[in-house]
Amino acid sequence: MKARIPPRNQMSNQSLKAVDQYIQEESHSLTRRLFKLVVVALNELYGFGAKRNLELSQHVGNLIIEHQDYEKMEQSKRR
């Protein structure tokens, strides 16, 4: 059986929030898994140790936060 999500204009606010929250959680989970794989690959291929991987993780985290703020600003311009 295939799940069908009705168009946004036919969904209640509560349903919209639930769908958005689910998408955010899945996105976060996928991002964490991919980042862990990148860290392992950097260690195996180039010998990155814990210190370098921690610095990389912090830097990428900061870039993500900056990008989210930029995306929110861009979305508000479109509305």
C-alpha positions, 0 to 999 in steps of 0.5 A: 500500500502506498502512502498518499499525502494530500496537497498542502492546502488540504492539510490541517496545521497540525498535519503540516507540522507533523509532516514537517517535523518528520521530514526534519528528523529524517533529514537530521538522521540521514545527515548524521549517518552520512557525516559519520561515513565521511569521517571514517573515510577521511580516517581510512584514506588520509589518516585524519585523527580524532582532533582533525575530525572534531575540528571538521565536525565543528566547522561543518556544524557552523556552516550548517547553522549559517546556511539554515539562517540564510535559507530561512531569510531566502524563504521569507523573501519568497513569501 
